Amino acid sequence: MKAKFNIINSTCIPVQIDNCNTDLIIPARYLASTTRDPKFFGNAFMHDLRYDAEGKPISDFVLNQPAFSETPHEGVHEIIVGGQNWGSGSSREHAAWAIAGYGVRVVITSSFADIHRNNLLNCFVLPVVVTKDFQQELFDSINKNPDTKVTVDVPNQTVTNNETGHSEHFEINGYKKYCLMNALDDIDFLLESREKIETYERQK
C-alpha cells in the first residue's frame, strides 16, 4: 500500500452514492478477520453492492459495468469520485483498508466523514475535497466519457478534470502531505526523525 504520491493521472470510478457509509464500503462480517492481507479486503470492497445473495455479480452496479470493471492499476481507475458525505457511519478502519486493497489511491468528493478521512490518509489513500459543482462536473464528464482522466497534483494540491480543463485547489495537512509524498507512515516518520529526537533528548 505504501507508494510515494506525486502526480496521479488516472481514469476514475464514479460511485454516485450520497452518504455511502462504511457498511456499504465493507460489510460488518469482514471486521472479524484478523488478516491484514490487502487482497482480502480489496475483494470485500463494496461486496454487497457488487454481488447478490448467491454471489453473482449485479450487472448494473458501477464496478461490474465493463467501462469500470478493470482492476485499478497505474493510470486506470486509481481514483474514485464519490457522493457527498463519503464514509459516514461506523469508524471502522477496515473501510479504508478495503479501498486501498482494491487499488484506489484517491477518493474525490465534496464531503467526508472526518474519521474515515483520517483512516484513508493512514492507509495511503488521499481524500480530496472539492466543491459540489466540481464534483458534479466530474460525474457528468465520466458518465459522458468513461475514459475521462483526472489529474491530482499532490505537490501543488490541485485536482484537474482533463476533459474540461477545470481545476480546483484542495487542502491537506502538511504532515500528512509530507508522509504521502515520501511513503512514510507514522512509525516511519519517527524513525526518519530519530537523530533529531535523540539530539533533543541529549540536550534536556
C-alpha positions as MATLAB code, in Angstrom:
seq = 'MKAKFNIINSTCIPVQIDNCNTDLIIPARYLASTTRDPKFFGNAFMHDLRYDAEGKPISDFVLNQPAFSETPHEGVHEIIVGGQNWGSGSSREHAAWAIAGYGVRVVITSSFADIHRNNLLNCFVLPVVVTKDFQQELFDSINKNPDTKVTVDVPNQTVTNNETGHSEHFEINGYKKYCLMNALDDIDFLLESREKIETYERQK';
ca = [
       0.000    0.000    0.000;
       2.908    2.360    0.608;
       3.777    4.298   -2.507;
       5.026    7.841   -2.960;
       2.461   10.397   -4.060;
       3.359   12.990   -6.642;
       1.083   13.481   -9.651;
      -1.643   10.913  -10.292;
      -3.266   10.969  -13.718;
      -5.959    8.343  -13.975;
      -9.405    7.335  -15.145;
     -11.998    7.250  -12.399;
     -14.699    5.062  -10.892;
     -17.895    7.093  -10.354;
     -19.651    5.917   -7.189;
     -22.544    8.360   -7.224;
     -23.986    7.378   -3.844;
     -24.580   10.070   -1.233;
     -23.991    9.032    2.397;
     -22.057    5.949    1.259;
     -21.363    4.553    4.698;
     -18.622    2.245    5.871;
     -21.001   -0.734    5.978;
     -21.542   -0.327    2.228;
     -17.807    0.095    1.679;
     -17.117   -3.120    3.604;
     -19.846   -5.222    5.259;
     -19.572   -5.786    9.007;
     -18.997   -9.532    8.718;
     -15.483   -8.871    7.374;
     -14.478   -6.981   10.513;
     -13.872  -10.203   12.432;
     -10.967  -11.172   10.170;
      -7.503  -10.915   11.684;
      -5.667  -10.847    8.356;
      -4.050   -7.683    7.038;
      -3.843   -9.081    3.514;
      -4.739   -6.154    1.218;
      -6.201   -8.512   -1.388;
      -8.652   -9.962    1.139;
     -10.063   -6.566    1.987;
      -9.890   -5.421   -1.630;
     -12.072   -8.368   -2.627;
     -14.539   -7.355    0.097;
     -14.757   -3.762   -1.175;
     -18.453   -2.923   -1.675;
     -19.141   -6.657   -1.751;
     -22.870   -6.493   -1.084;
     -23.388   -3.904   -3.799;
     -21.268   -5.878   -6.261;
     -22.798   -9.333   -5.662;
     -26.215  -10.767   -4.892;
     -27.002  -13.324   -2.162;
     -25.823  -16.154   -4.442;
     -22.507  -14.442   -5.152;
     -23.415  -13.450   -8.709;
     -22.292  -10.024   -9.958;
     -25.008   -7.371  -10.004;
     -24.675   -6.156  -13.569;
     -25.940   -2.609  -13.108;
     -23.569   -1.741  -10.243;
     -20.761    0.501  -11.430;
     -17.875   -1.829  -10.508;
     -19.420   -4.560  -12.665;
     -20.009   -2.378  -15.710;
     -17.463   -3.048  -18.490;
     -16.200    0.537  -18.530;
     -15.283    0.429  -14.827;
     -14.645   -3.225  -14.006;
     -10.925   -3.284  -14.783;
      -8.794   -3.730  -11.677;
      -7.126   -0.453  -10.702;
      -3.509   -0.029  -11.735;
      -1.283    2.843  -12.813;
      -3.369    5.354  -14.729;
      -6.520    3.219  -14.632;
      -9.261    3.572  -12.014;
      -6.895    4.739   -9.296;
      -9.426    7.453   -8.413;
     -12.942    7.161   -7.023;
     -15.314   10.072   -7.430;
     -17.820    9.541   -4.637;
     -21.067   11.071   -3.472;
     -21.465   13.530   -0.620;
     -20.662   12.518    2.972;
     -18.442    9.635    1.877;
     -17.515    7.186    4.649;
     -20.240    8.027    7.132;
     -21.406    5.551    9.764;
     -19.067    3.490   11.925;
     -15.408    4.398   12.337;
     -14.112    1.005   11.120;
     -10.710    1.442    9.527;
     -11.421   -1.716    7.530;
     -13.287    0.545    5.084;
     -10.052    2.354    4.302;
      -8.212   -0.976    4.098;
     -10.794   -2.163    1.539;
     -10.404    0.924   -0.649;
      -6.616    0.699   -0.520;
      -6.674   -3.063   -1.048;
      -8.841   -2.655   -4.135;
      -6.113   -0.468   -5.616;
      -7.634    3.000   -5.293;
      -5.206    5.813   -4.380;
      -7.506    8.856   -4.336;
     -11.113    9.463   -3.297;
     -12.661   12.735   -4.501;
     -15.908   14.045   -3.071;
     -17.483   17.208   -1.706;
     -17.512   15.978    1.912;
     -16.078   13.151    4.027;
     -16.869   11.735    7.425;
     -13.923   13.007    9.489;
     -12.799    9.689   10.999;
     -12.954    7.910    7.653;
     -10.984   10.720    6.039;
      -8.191   10.258    8.590;
      -8.316    6.484    8.177;
      -7.819    6.893    4.430;
      -4.739    9.046    4.971;
      -3.308    6.444    7.339;
      -3.812    3.808    4.623;
      -2.078    5.850    1.905;
      -5.294    6.858    0.180;
      -5.621   10.591   -0.492;
      -9.020   12.133    0.351;
      -9.677   15.188   -1.832;
     -12.499   17.602   -1.035;
     -13.888   19.647   -3.928;
     -16.936   21.868   -4.351;
     -20.281   20.279   -5.138;
     -20.264   21.938   -8.558;
     -16.865   20.457   -9.421;
     -17.921   17.080   -8.050;
     -20.979   17.108  -10.324;
     -18.852   18.214  -13.271;
     -16.620   15.183  -12.726;
     -19.624   12.858  -12.632;
     -21.002   14.431  -15.817;
     -17.672   14.103  -17.637;
     -17.163   10.476  -16.589;
     -20.745    9.492  -17.430;
     -20.316   11.062  -20.856;
     -16.855    9.598  -21.426;
     -15.706    6.770  -19.111;
     -12.139    7.324  -20.341;
     -12.078   10.796  -18.783;
      -8.880   11.292  -16.806;
      -8.390   13.379  -13.705;
      -5.016   14.713  -12.591;
      -4.312   15.025   -8.889;
      -1.180   17.096   -8.304;
      -0.202   16.495   -4.690;
       2.772   18.921   -4.515;
       0.602   21.784   -5.791;
      -2.599   20.475   -4.177;
      -4.715   20.735   -7.302;
      -7.208   18.423   -8.969;
      -7.960   18.863  -12.674;
     -10.716   17.492  -14.867;
      -8.725   16.795  -18.031;
     -11.917   16.661  -20.064;
     -12.813   20.305  -19.343;
      -9.508   21.727  -18.127;
     -11.144   22.965  -14.934;
      -9.090   22.765  -11.718;
      -9.632   23.226   -8.009;
      -7.271   23.542   -5.067;
      -7.630   21.068   -2.204;
      -6.433   21.189    1.380;
      -4.255   18.624    3.120;
      -2.479   18.611    6.460;
       1.203   19.455    5.928;
       2.404   16.492    7.965;
       0.234   14.029    6.068;
       1.261   15.579    2.757;
       4.918   15.033    3.644;
       4.208   11.434    4.670;
       2.300   10.649    1.466;
       4.936   12.200   -0.757;
       7.654   10.184    0.962;
       5.678    6.943    1.526;
       6.032    7.211    5.297;
       3.599    6.019    7.926;
       3.717    7.478   11.450;
       6.356    4.986   12.621;
       8.481    5.552    9.521;
       8.337    9.289   10.182;
       9.547    8.829   13.748;
      12.381    6.582   12.596;
      13.352    9.130    9.949;
      13.497   11.747   12.707;
      15.405    9.511   15.111;
      18.613   11.576   15.112;
      16.703   14.791   15.803;
      14.807   13.130   18.635;
      17.975   11.712   20.174;
      19.719   15.090   19.875;
      16.809   16.770   21.622;
      16.812   14.191   24.396;
      20.534   14.663   24.995;
      20.005   18.411   25.381;
      17.418   18.047   28.113;
];
